Amino acid sequence: MSKFQKILFIGFIAILAILVYAEATKKQTISWFPSYSKLDKIPLGTYVLHDLLSEEMGDRFVEVDRPPYEVLRDSTLRGTYFFLNNRIDFDRTEVEDILKWTKKGNHLFISASSLPKKISDTLLLETGEDYMFDNMGSEPLLNFTNKKLKSQDAYRIKKDFSIHYFEEIDTLNQTVLGQAQIYDDALKITEPNINFIEAPFGKGKIYLHLQPEIFSNFVLLSDHNKELSEKALSYIPKNHTLLWDNYYKTGKKINISPLRAILTNRYLKWAYYLVLIGIMLYVLFEGKRKQRSIPIVRPLKNKTFEYTQTISGMYLDKKEHHKIALKQINLFTEFIRTRLRLPTEKADNRFFKALAARSGNTLEDTKAVFTMIETIQHQNPKSTTQVQLEELYKTISNFKKQTDGKS
């Protein structure tokens, strides 16, 4: 890497480090996303409510992660089905299954600003939205109609939320449980709008509530307004199993990435991106193959032949023909033992026949070789001539050639 490249690389890393630090230390803005998910601790999440209900109800608190039409296939299921979200959109088949289940003596509790149209049509309901022309804000002012639950001063939620209400209800069969209006400098509801009703349905009951924010973390963590959710949920029988719906949630987490544990944490996410950028820079600047030239290593030469020539030359110079002949004889007998697998301790007719058969030589040639060998072995060392040595060499070579099939 050149000097300029190193400076450029260090500068780039420094800028990235500054950006990561600025992102990690900046003040987080509050998210008012209408999640209503049990996992979210943001103002409109339901982490607090879920924690309180699961602890208080114990085994009677059952979480449901599947759509209602799958859950209600279990004919033994009994209790109160609790739906909480900013908007609930059942399809026609689901509404029919839920209403059939409710008719059998179960309860349906829906808290949402927007209700399923099929349920509104079935119960003859019309909904609207409250607003004031002279007031830009729309802080909800809420209370209950039941004398045991009604507060002397209405509950004011100090945040601008949409206020939905029932324009028309079936007054002969349905009961008003709660009212709402926009806060206008007084904690009294002077122009009540119905926002919470009870409707009998077969052997069961349907509770419809149009201000889901009262079940959020934002309301439950306020000292006074937390009574809103407690009083609204008091209509659920204490012996009922509460089926908490996790399926119809705006903030439902749908993430199948194997990196979700890293990417959902902003610190780990930036660290992951930084590593990827570092790898890319390394590949960019150091991608070329850098390696010293590899020296050519010549293989070691086989010096056996040269060594043999040298030793034999020394013997020839000294005219020690007998010693050279004995060496040749020893090598020949070693050849018979290792190559032809025959013992050489006893040279008799049986041995000659076996050797002739295995080597491919005639019996006469085989005996001739060993006759020559025996003559040299037993004669006076000084009487061995160069001619005899050469003749021995030729005889043994021809014998080996016949054995190797080269003749």
C-alpha positions as CSV (number, residue, x, y, z in Angstrom):
1,M,0.0,0.0,0.0
2,S,1.4,3.4,-1.0
3,K,1.7,6.3,1.4
4,F,-1.2,8.1,-0.2
5,Q,-3.4,5.0,0.0
6,K,-2.6,4.7,3.7
7,I,-3.5,8.3,4.4
8,L,-6.7,7.9,2.4
9,F,-7.6,4.7,4.3
10,I,-6.9,6.2,7.8
11,G,-8.9,9.3,6.9
12,F,-11.9,7.3,5.8
13,I,-11.8,5.1,8.9
14,A,-11.7,8.3,11.1
15,I,-14.7,9.7,9.3
16,L,-16.6,6.5,9.8
17,A,-15.7,6.4,13.5
18,I,-17.0,9.9,14.0
19,L,-20.2,9.1,12.2
20,V,-20.7,5.9,14.3
21,Y,-20.0,7.8,17.5
22,A,-22.4,10.6,16.5
23,E,-25.2,8.1,15.7
24,A,-24.6,6.1,18.9
25,T,-24.7,9.2,21.2
26,K,-27.4,11.2,19.7
27,K,-30.6,11.6,21.6
28,Q,-33.3,9.2,20.5
29,T,-36.7,10.6,19.4
30,I,-39.8,9.2,20.9
31,S,-41.7,7.0,18.5
32,W,-45.5,7.3,18.6
33,F,-46.0,4.4,16.2
34,P,-49.3,2.6,17.1
35,S,-47.6,-0.8,17.7
36,Y,-49.7,-2.4,20.4
37,S,-47.2,-5.2,20.5
38,K,-46.3,-6.9,23.8
39,L,-42.6,-6.5,22.9
40,D,-42.6,-2.7,22.4
41,K,-41.8,-0.3,25.3
42,I,-42.6,2.7,23.2
43,P,-45.6,4.8,24.3
44,L,-48.1,2.9,22.2
45,G,-46.7,-0.5,22.8
46,T,-48.4,-2.9,25.3
47,Y,-45.3,-4.2,27.2
48,V,-46.7,-3.1,30.5
49,L,-50.2,-4.4,30.1
50,H,-49.0,-7.8,28.9
51,D,-46.6,-8.1,31.8
52,L,-49.3,-7.2,34.4
53,L,-52.0,-9.5,32.9
54,S,-49.6,-12.5,32.5
55,E,-48.4,-12.1,36.1
56,E,-51.9,-11.6,37.6
57,M,-53.8,-14.2,35.6
58,G,-51.1,-16.9,35.5
59,D,-52.4,-20.0,33.7
60,R,-55.6,-18.2,32.7
61,F,-53.5,-15.9,30.4
62,V,-53.0,-17.6,27.0
63,E,-51.2,-16.0,24.2
64,V,-52.4,-16.6,20.6
65,D,-50.0,-16.1,17.7
66,R,-52.2,-17.5,15.0
67,P,-55.3,-16.1,13.1
68,P,-58.7,-16.7,14.8
69,Y,-59.9,-19.2,12.2
70,E,-57.1,-21.5,13.2
71,V,-57.4,-20.9,16.9
72,L,-61.1,-21.5,17.1
73,R,-60.8,-25.0,15.5
74,D,-60.3,-26.2,19.0
75,S,-63.9,-26.7,20.1
76,T,-62.9,-27.0,23.8
77,L,-61.6,-23.5,23.9
78,R,-63.5,-21.3,26.4
79,G,-63.0,-17.7,27.7
80,T,-62.6,-14.2,26.5
81,Y,-60.9,-13.4,23.2
82,F,-59.1,-10.1,23.6
83,F,-58.1,-8.0,20.5
84,L,-56.2,-4.8,20.9
85,N,-54.9,-2.7,18.1
86,N,-55.4,0.6,16.3
87,R,-57.3,-1.2,13.6
88,I,-58.9,-4.7,13.4
89,D,-59.6,-6.2,10.0
90,F,-61.3,-9.6,10.2
91,D,-62.3,-11.2,7.0
92,R,-65.9,-12.5,6.6
93,T,-65.0,-16.1,7.5
94,E,-63.2,-15.1,10.6
95,V,-66.1,-12.9,11.8
96,E,-68.5,-15.8,11.3
97,D,-66.2,-18.2,13.3
98,I,-65.7,-15.6,16.1
99,L,-69.5,-14.9,16.4
100,K,-70.3,-18.6,16.4
101,W,-67.8,-19.1,19.2
102,T,-69.2,-16.1,21.2
103,K,-72.8,-17.5,20.9
104,K,-71.7,-20.6,22.8
105,G,-71.2,-18.5,26.0
106,N,-67.8,-17.0,25.4
107,H,-66.8,-13.3,25.4
108,L,-65.3,-11.1,22.6
109,F,-63.4,-8.0,23.7
110,I,-62.2,-5.6,20.9
111,S,-60.5,-2.3,21.6
112,A,-59.6,-0.5,18.3
113,S,-60.3,2.8,16.6
114,S,-61.6,1.0,13.6
115,L,-63.8,-2.1,13.9
116,P,-64.4,-4.9,11.4
117,K,-67.3,-3.9,9.2
118,K,-69.0,-7.3,9.4
119,I,-69.3,-6.9,13.2
120,S,-70.6,-3.3,12.9
121,D,-73.2,-4.5,10.4
122,T,-74.2,-7.5,12.5
123,L,-74.7,-5.4,15.6
124,L,-76.3,-2.4,13.7
125,L,-73.6,0.0,14.7
126,E,-72.3,3.3,13.1
127,T,-69.1,5.0,14.1
128,G,-67.8,8.5,13.7
129,E,-64.9,10.7,14.8
130,D,-65.2,13.7,17.2
131,Y,-63.5,17.0,16.5
132,M,-63.8,20.7,17.5
133,F,-63.6,23.5,14.9
134,D,-62.2,26.0,17.4
135,N,-59.6,23.7,18.9
136,M,-56.6,22.2,17.0
137,G,-56.0,19.6,19.7
138,S,-58.0,16.5,20.4
139,E,-57.0,15.3,23.9
140,P,-59.4,12.5,24.9
141,L,-61.6,13.0,28.0
142,L,-63.0,9.6,29.1
143,N,-65.3,8.2,31.8
144,F,-67.5,5.2,32.6
145,T,-71.3,5.2,33.0
146,N,-71.4,2.5,35.7
147,K,-71.7,4.4,39.0
148,K,-69.2,2.0,40.6
149,L,-66.6,2.7,38.0
150,K,-67.4,6.3,37.1
151,S,-64.9,8.9,38.3
152,Q,-65.9,12.3,39.7
153,D,-63.5,13.9,37.4
154,A,-63.2,12.5,33.9
155,Y,-59.9,11.0,32.8
156,R,-57.9,13.3,30.6
157,I,-55.2,11.8,28.3
158,K,-52.6,14.6,27.7
159,K,-51.9,13.7,24.2
160,D,-53.7,14.4,20.9
161,F,-55.4,11.2,19.9
162,S,-58.3,10.6,17.5
163,I,-61.6,10.2,19.4
164,H,-63.9,7.7,17.8
165,Y,-67.5,7.0,19.0
166,F,-70.6,5.2,18.2
167,E,-73.1,7.4,16.3
168,E,-75.8,4.7,16.4
169,I,-76.3,1.6,18.6
170,D,-79.1,-0.8,19.3
171,T,-80.3,0.8,22.5
172,L,-82.8,-2.0,23.2
173,N,-80.1,-4.7,23.4
174,Q,-76.8,-2.9,23.9
175,T,-75.5,-1.2,27.1
176,V,-73.4,1.9,27.2
177,L,-70.3,1.4,29.3
178,G,-68.1,4.4,28.5
179,Q,-68.2,7.9,27.1
180,A,-65.7,10.3,25.6
181,Q,-65.3,13.8,24.3
182,I,-62.5,16.2,23.4
183,Y,-61.0,18.0,26.5
184,D,-62.1,21.6,26.6
185,D,-60.6,23.2,29.8
186,A,-62.8,21.2,32.2
187,L,-62.7,17.6,33.5
188,K,-66.4,17.1,32.9
189,I,-68.0,15.4,29.9
190,T,-70.8,17.8,28.8
191,E,-71.4,16.4,25.4
192,P,-70.9,12.6,25.8
193,N,-70.1,10.4,22.9
194,I,-70.5,6.6,23.4
195,N,-67.1,4.9,23.0
196,F,-67.6,1.6,25.0
197,I,-70.5,-0.8,24.7
198,E,-71.6,-4.2,25.8
199,A,-73.7,-6.3,23.4
200,P,-75.2,-9.7,24.3
201,F,-74.7,-12.3,21.6
202,G,-76.3,-15.7,22.1
203,K,-75.1,-17.0,25.4
204,G,-72.0,-14.8,25.3
205,K,-71.2,-11.1,25.2
206,I,-69.3,-8.7,22.9
207,Y,-67.4,-5.7,24.3
208,L,-66.5,-3.0,21.8
209,H,-64.1,-0.2,22.8
210,L,-63.0,2.6,20.5
211,Q,-60.0,4.1,22.5
212,P,-57.3,1.5,22.4
213,E,-54.7,4.0,23.8
214,I,-56.0,3.5,27.3
215,F,-54.2,0.0,27.3
216,S,-50.9,1.4,26.0
217,N,-47.7,2.0,28.0
218,F,-48.2,5.7,27.8
219,V,-51.5,5.6,29.8
220,L,-50.7,2.7,32.1
221,L,-47.6,4.5,33.4
222,S,-49.5,7.6,34.4
223,D,-50.6,7.7,38.0
224,H,-54.2,8.6,37.5
225,N,-55.1,7.3,34.0
226,K,-54.0,3.7,34.7
227,E,-57.4,3.2,36.3
228,L,-58.9,3.4,32.8
229,S,-57.6,0.0,31.7
230,E,-58.3,-1.6,35.1
231,K,-61.9,-0.5,35.0
232,A,-62.4,-1.4,31.3
233,L,-61.0,-4.9,31.9
234,S,-63.1,-5.4,35.0
235,Y,-66.0,-6.5,32.7
236,I,-64.1,-9.7,31.9
237,P,-65.2,-12.4,34.3
238,K,-62.5,-13.4,36.7
239,N,-62.9,-17.1,36.0
240,H,-62.5,-16.7,32.3
241,T,-59.3,-17.6,30.4
242,L,-58.0,-14.5,28.5
243,L,-56.9,-15.2,25.0
244,W,-54.4,-12.5,24.2
245,D,-54.2,-11.9,20.4
246,N,-50.7,-11.4,19.0
247,Y,-51.7,-11.8,15.4
248,Y,-53.6,-8.6,14.7
249,K,-50.9,-6.2,15.8
250,T,-49.6,-3.3,13.7
251,G,-46.2,-3.6,15.4
252,K,-46.0,-7.4,14.9
253,K,-42.4,-8.3,14.3
254,I,-41.8,-10.2,11.0
255,N,-38.2,-10.7,10.5
256,I,-36.7,-14.0,9.1
257,S,-33.2,-12.7,8.6
258,P,-30.5,-14.7,10.5
259,L,-28.9,-11.3,11.2
260,R,-32.0,-9.9,13.0
261,A,-30.2,-10.1,16.4
262,I,-27.5,-7.8,15.1
263,L,-29.6,-5.5,12.9
264,T,-32.2,-4.8,15.5
265,N,-29.5,-3.3,17.8
266,R,-28.2,-0.1,16.4
267,Y,-24.8,-0.4,18.0
268,L,-24.3,-3.9,16.7
269,K,-25.7,-2.9,13.4
270,W,-23.1,-0.1,12.9
271,A,-20.3,-2.3,14.1
272,Y,-21.4,-4.9,11.5
273,Y,-21.5,-2.3,8.7
274,L,-18.1,-1.0,9.8
275,V,-16.6,-4.5,9.5
276,L,-18.1,-4.9,6.1
277,I,-16.7,-1.6,4.9
278,G,-13.3,-2.4,6.3
279,I,-13.2,-5.7,4.5
280,M,-14.2,-4.0,1.2
281,L,-11.4,-1.5,1.6
282,Y,-8.9,-4.2,2.4
283,V,-9.9,-6.1,-0.7
284,L,-9.8,-2.9,-2.8
285,F,-6.3,-1.8,-1.7
286,E,-4.7,-5.2,-0.8
287,G,-6.4,-7.4,-3.2
288,K,-3.4,-7.8,-5.5
289,R,-1.2,-10.8,-4.7
290,K,1.9,-9.7,-3.0
291,Q,4.6,-12.4,-2.6
292,R,8.3,-12.7,-2.9
293,S,9.6,-14.7,-5.9
294,I,9.9,-18.3,-5.1
295,P,13.5,-19.6,-5.9
296,I,13.8,-22.6,-8.1
297,V,15.0,-25.6,-6.0
298,R,16.6,-28.1,-8.2
299,P,16.0,-31.7,-7.1
300,L,19.0,-33.6,-5.7
301,K,20.8,-35.7,-8.3
302,N,21.1,-39.4,-7.9
303,K,24.9,-39.9,-7.4
304,T,24.8,-43.6,-7.0
305,F,26.0,-44.3,-10.5
306,E,28.9,-41.8,-10.2
307,Y,29.8,-43.3,-6.8
308,T,29.8,-46.8,-8.2
309,Q,32.0,-45.7,-11.1
310,T,34.4,-44.0,-8.7
311,I,34.7,-47.1,-6.4
312,S,35.1,-49.5,-9.3
313,G,37.7,-47.2,-10.9
314,M,39.7,-47.4,-7.6
315,Y,39.6,-51.2,-7.7
316,L,40.6,-51.3,-11.4
317,D,43.5,-48.9,-10.8
318,K,44.8,-51.2,-8.1
319,K,44.0,-54.3,-10.3
320,E,42.0,-55.9,-7.6
321,H,39.9,-57.9,-10.0
322,H,39.1,-60.7,-7.6
323,K,37.4,-58.2,-5.1
324,I,35.4,-56.7,-7.9
325,A,34.3,-60.2,-9.0
326,L,33.2,-61.1,-5.5
327,K,31.2,-57.9,-5.3
328,Q,29.4,-58.8,-8.6
329,I,28.8,-62.3,-7.3
330,N,27.3,-60.9,-4.0
331,L,25.0,-58.5,-5.9
332,F,23.9,-61.4,-8.2
333,T,23.0,-63.7,-5.3
334,E,21.1,-60.7,-3.7
335,F,19.2,-60.3,-6.9
336,I,18.2,-64.0,-6.8
337,R,17.1,-63.7,-3.1
338,T,15.1,-60.5,-3.5
339,R,13.8,-60.7,-7.1
340,L,13.3,-64.4,-7.6
341,R,12.6,-65.3,-3.9
342,L,15.1,-68.2,-3.7
343,P,17.6,-69.0,-1.0
344,T,21.2,-69.1,-2.2
345,E,22.8,-71.0,0.7
346,K,22.7,-74.4,-1.1
347,A,23.4,-74.6,-4.8
348,D,22.2,-78.1,-5.8
349,N,20.2,-79.5,-8.7
350,R,16.9,-78.6,-7.0
351,F,18.1,-75.1,-6.7
352,F,19.3,-74.9,-10.3
353,K,15.9,-76.2,-11.6
354,A,13.9,-73.7,-9.5
355,L,16.2,-70.8,-10.6
356,A,16.0,-71.8,-14.2
357,A,12.2,-72.0,-14.1
358,R,11.8,-68.6,-12.3
359,S,14.3,-66.7,-14.4
360,G,13.4,-68.0,-17.8
361,N,16.9,-69.3,-18.5
362,T,17.8,-72.8,-19.5
363,L,19.1,-75.3,-16.9
364,E,22.5,-75.4,-18.8
365,D,22.9,-71.6,-18.7
366,T,22.0,-71.5,-15.1
367,K,24.6,-74.2,-14.1
368,A,27.2,-72.4,-16.4
369,V,26.8,-69.1,-14.4
370,F,27.3,-70.9,-11.1
371,T,30.2,-73.0,-12.4
372,M,31.9,-69.7,-13.3
373,I,31.1,-68.2,-10.0
374,E,32.4,-71.3,-8.1
375,T,35.7,-71.2,-10.1
376,I,36.3,-67.6,-9.3
377,Q,35.4,-68.0,-5.6
378,H,37.8,-70.9,-5.1
379,Q,40.8,-69.8,-7.2
380,N,43.8,-67.8,-6.0
381,P,42.7,-64.1,-5.7
382,K,45.8,-63.0,-7.6
383,S,45.0,-65.3,-10.5
384,T,41.7,-63.6,-11.3
385,T,42.3,-61.7,-14.5
386,Q,40.5,-58.8,-16.1
387,V,39.3,-61.1,-18.9
388,Q,37.6,-63.4,-16.3
389,L,36.0,-60.3,-14.7
390,E,34.6,-59.1,-18.0
391,E,33.4,-62.6,-18.8
392,L,31.6,-62.8,-15.4
393,Y,30.0,-59.5,-16.0
394,K,28.7,-60.5,-19.4
395,T,27.4,-63.8,-18.2
396,I,25.5,-62.3,-15.2
397,S,24.1,-59.5,-17.4
398,N,22.8,-62.0,-20.0
399,F,21.2,-64.1,-17.2
400,K,19.4,-61.0,-15.8
401,K,18.3,-59.9,-19.3
402,Q,16.7,-63.2,-19.8
403,T,14.9,-62.9,-16.5
404,D,13.6,-59.4,-17.4
405,G,12.5,-60.6,-20.8
406,K,14.8,-58.3,-22.7
407,S,16.7,-60.9,-24.6
